[in-house]
Amino acid sequence: MQKLRYFLFFIATAFSLTTSAQFTISGTVLDSSSREPLFNASVFCQNTTSGTVTNKDGAFSLTLKSGGYDLIFSFTGYGTQTIRVTEKGTLEILLIKEEKRLEEVILTNTFEVKDGWEKYGDFFTKNFIGATPNSGKCILLNPEVLKFYFYKKSNRLKILATEPVLISNNALGYNLRYQLDSFVYYYKTDNYIYRGFCLYTEMEGEDSIKNVWKTNRAIAYEGSKLHFMRSYYDSSIYEDGWVIDMLDEKVDKKFNRVTNPYDSLYYGALDSTLQIEFWYPRVLSIAYTNKKPESEYLKKMNLPKNVEYPISYIEILNTIAVTENGYYYDQKDWINQGYWSWKNVGDQLPYDYWPD
């Protein structure tokens, strides 16, 4: 069995509304104590190209396509807030000043690896951005913002960022501003978790390179987790080439076909919120039958060359809700193994990407 490699995204707070074809979220961002407006605070939808900053009155407004989003509010020196939105609304956001305690400073200085980038930079790049062909065309622009900490007793590596991590994805044509909360690697179990929020910006370029990006994005989308979530939402799992199997209740390593993924045992459509929910009690095997796995993936996972389809193995800890644009939550309850765990930041597309 392949070593477990997965990542989790942590979603902080929840705010759920119903959806419409297009909607506007507006409001103000204030200091929680003085209630003074915070000018130039960052407001953006996680993993999208939609973002803005507040004006001198702390006000903001964003118009979004239908679907669900995690709206991120951040300001230097303050704690970040996350609000889940799916419909128009007016928000008052109170950000709290962060004060670093003395014991935190002592712990940080004790465990920091002074030459961390030289020791762990390549490891971080391969596991955070990825080791795929697309990832190979990504450039990490500001590695100096990364701080590395090794905890010998628990045998784990923790990586923090003092500023947003900036990445140019020259394969897909996006600039990424990734607010990395933490990246943690556990040597004992050989798995890692990273948490954070990403804002995408379209790169500028000649029509010829834009056509290359368009093609690469379409290829990256096909068979992706975003593609799967939208197929599930649209009730087109099998029409789109997906096959779902679930681990047998009694026989280890045996998977049985899920003949109807829309059976009420696993699935529910919530008309009032225009989202779906699904949950499976055991590990899933999800295969995408309309493409062959990349040779780089087969080599990485030590798989034979005659493997027909890319397969991901999924453990669902709690019910997953999915909206029209493929956004799903809670993402911390979804654990990847296999093909999707190989696809990291360098192959991910924003939630507002749609193939032609």
N, C-alpha and C positions, 0 to 999 in steps of 0.2 A: 504494500500500500504506500502511496506517495506520502511524503511528509506533509503534515498539515501546514498550509500557508493561507492565512486569511487576513482580511482587514475589516475593521469596523469603523463606521463613522458615528460619532456621538451627536445626538440631537438633544439640545438642552431643554427647551420648554415647548409647550404645545398651545396652539391657538387655531382652532378649526372652524372654517366657514364654508358655505356652499359656493359652488363655482358658476361661472357664466362664460360667455364667449370671449369676452375681454373685460378686465376689471382694473380699477385704480385703487392703490393703497396710498394713503397720505397720512400725515401726522406731524408730530414734533418730537425732538430728542432733547431731554433736559438733564441737568445735574440732579441726582436724587435728593441731595440735601438742600441746596439753595434754590432749586427749580429754575436756575438760570439756563437759557438756551445754549446748546453746544453747537458752535459754528464749525462747519466743515467736517462733521461726523460722517463716517462712511455707512451707507445703507445699500445693501445689495442682496440679491437672491442667490443663495448657495448653488454652485454648479450651473450657473446661467451666464448670459452676457448682459443681464439687466442690473444696473447699479446707478447710484447717484450719491450726492453729498448734501448735507443740510445747508440752508442759507443762514444769514445772520440771526434770524429768529428761531433757528433750530428746526425749521420746517422742511419737509421733503414730500415728494410725490413720485410714484412709479406706476406706469401702466403696463400690465402683464397679460400675456396670452392665457387662455383658460388652462387650468391644471392646478397642481399644488406646489408650494414653494416653502423653503425655509428662508425667512427674511432675517438677515444678519445686521446688527447694529453695533458699531465699534467706534471707539474714540481713544486716542493715545492717553494712557494713564487710567483708563476706566475698564471695568469688566465688560466683556462682550455679552450681548443678549441675542437670543434666537426666538423668533415668533413664527409659528406655522400659519400660512394663509392660503385660502383657496377662493376667496371672494372679496369684493370691495369692502373697505372699512377705513375708519379713522383711528389712529393709534396715538397714545401718549407713552413714550418710552423714557423710563428713568434709569440712567446709567449710574453705577456706583463706582466711586473712586477706589482704585486698588492701592493697598498699602502692604508692602512686603515686610513680613515679620523677621526679626533678627535671626530666629532659628532657621528660617528658610534660606537666608543669606549664608549662614554657616554651612548648612547641608550642601548648598549649591557649590560653594568653594571647595568643600571636602571631596566631592565625587566628580568634579569636572575634569575631563581629559583635556589637557592643555593643547596637545597637538591632535585634536579630535578629527579634523577634516583629513589630515594626512593618514590617520589610522582607519577611519570609518567612512570617509567620503564616498568611496566607490561602492561600498556596501549599501549605504543609504540611497544613493542614486539608483542602483539596480532594484531595490525593493520598494522604493517610494515612487519614482518616476517609471521604472520598469526596465525590462531586458528584452523588449520586443523591437522589431524593425522601426516602428514609429517612435518608440522611446529613445532609440539611438539618434534620432534627429532632434531631440529636445536639448536645450541648453539651460542649465541652472545659472542664472545671472548673478546671484549674490550669495555664494556659499558662506561668506563671512558672517552672515546673520545666524548661522547654525551653531548651537552649543551642544556638546556631547558629554554625557555623564554615564559612568560605568559603576554599577552597584555589585560589588564582588559577592556579597552575602547571598543575594537573590539571583546572581548570575544573569543580569539583564542590562541592556543598553538603552538609555533614554536620550532622545534628541529633541531639543526645544529650539524655537526661533525667536530672536529678539525683535524681528520685524517680519512682515509678510514675505514669503519665499516667492521669488519672481522666476518664472520659467517661460521660455519661448519654445513653442511646439511648432517646428518648421515642417513637420509632416502633415499636420491637420490645419495649420494656419491660425493658431490662437496664441495670444499672450495670456499667461495665467498669473494671477495674484493669489497665492495660497496662504491663508492665515492658519499656519500650522500650530495647533495646540500642543500636540506631542506625537512622537513616534517612539514606540517601545518594542524592543526585540527581546524575546525570552530564549536564551540559549538552550535551556533544558528541554523545552518542547519544540524548538525550532519554529516558532510562529511569531507574528508581529501584528501590532495594532497601530493604526494612526488615526488621529482625530483632527478635524479642522474644517475650514470653509474656503471655497474657491470661487473667484470671479473671473470669467473669461472675457477677453476682448478680441475682436476680429483683427487679424493682421491686415495691413495694407499691402497691395502688390499689383503687378500687371495682370491682365486677363489670363495670360497663359499659366501663371503660377496659381491664380485663383481656381482655374479648372483642375489643376493637380490637387489642390486642397479639397475641392468638391468631390473628386473621385476617391481620395483617401478617406474622407469622412464617411462616405457611403459604405466603403469597405469596412471601416471600423464599426459602423453601426450594425451591419449585418451579423447577427449571432451574438450581439452584445446583451448585457443585462438590461439596458435601456430598451432595446428591441423586444426582449422577452416580456418586460412589464407592460409595454404598450399592446403587445399581442394578447396578453391575458385580459387586459382592460377591454379590448375590442372583441373579445370572444373569438379569437382567430388563432388559437394555439396551434392546432394541427394544420390549418390552412397555410400558416406561415412557416411550417417546417420544424416545429418543436415536438419532441417526444419526452414525456415525463414518466419516470419509473420511481417507485418508492421501495425502500428497504423492507424486506420481509419481516413480519412481526416475530417470527421464531427462528428462521434460518439466517445466520450471519452471512453477509456478503452477497446474499441473493436479493435481486431487485425484481419487482413485479410491475407490469405496465399499469399506469393510471389511465383507464379507458375513457373516463369522463372527468376532466379537471374542473368541470362546472357542477359537479354533484354537490348537493347541499352539505355533504360530509366535510367538504374542503373549502367551499366557495359561497360567498354571499354578495349580492349587489345591493348597495345602499342608495336607493333612489333619492333620498332627502339630501344627500351630500354629493351625489354624482361620483361616487368612488366605489371600488370593489374591495373585498377583503378575502384573503385566503390563508389557510393554515394546514399544515400536514404534520402528523404526529411523529414521523420518522424521517430519516435522511432521504433526500430526493436525488435522483440522477436526471439531469436535464441535458438532452442532446439537441443540437441544431443540425438538421440533416441536409440543409441547402448549401453547405460549404465543407471543405476539408480543412482539418487543422493545419496550421502553419508548421513547416518543418522545424522552425526554431522552438516551437512549443513541444513537439515530440522529443526533440533532443534534450530540452531542459528537464522534462519529466521522465526521461528514459523510457519512452514508449516506442513500440515498433512502428515502422514506416507505413504499415498497412492499416493503421487505425483510420476508420472511415469518417468519423464525425468528432467535432470538439464536444467534450462532455464536462459539465460542472456538477459538483456534488454540494448540496445545500442543506444546512441545518437551520430550521426556523424555530426560534425560541418562543415567540409569541405571534399572535395574528398580525399579518402584514396587510396594510391598506395601500391601495394604488389609485392614483388619479389619472386623468386623461393624458397628461404629458409624460407619463412613465415615472413620475416622482412617487416614491414609496416610503413608508415609515411604519414602525421605528426601524431605522437602518441598523441600529445596534443589535436588533433581534435577527439579523440575517447574516449567516456565516458562510463564506465562500471557500470552496476547495476545488482544485482542478483548474479547468480552463479559465474561468472568470478570475481566479486568484492570480493568474499570470498577467492579466490585463490591469495595469495600474494607471497612475495619473496620465502617463504618456499616450494612452489609448482611450481615455474617457472623453465623452462628448457632453456639452451642456444640455440641460433639460429643454431649452428652447430651440434645439436643433431638430429639424425635420427633413428627411430625405425627399428629393423631388419625386 
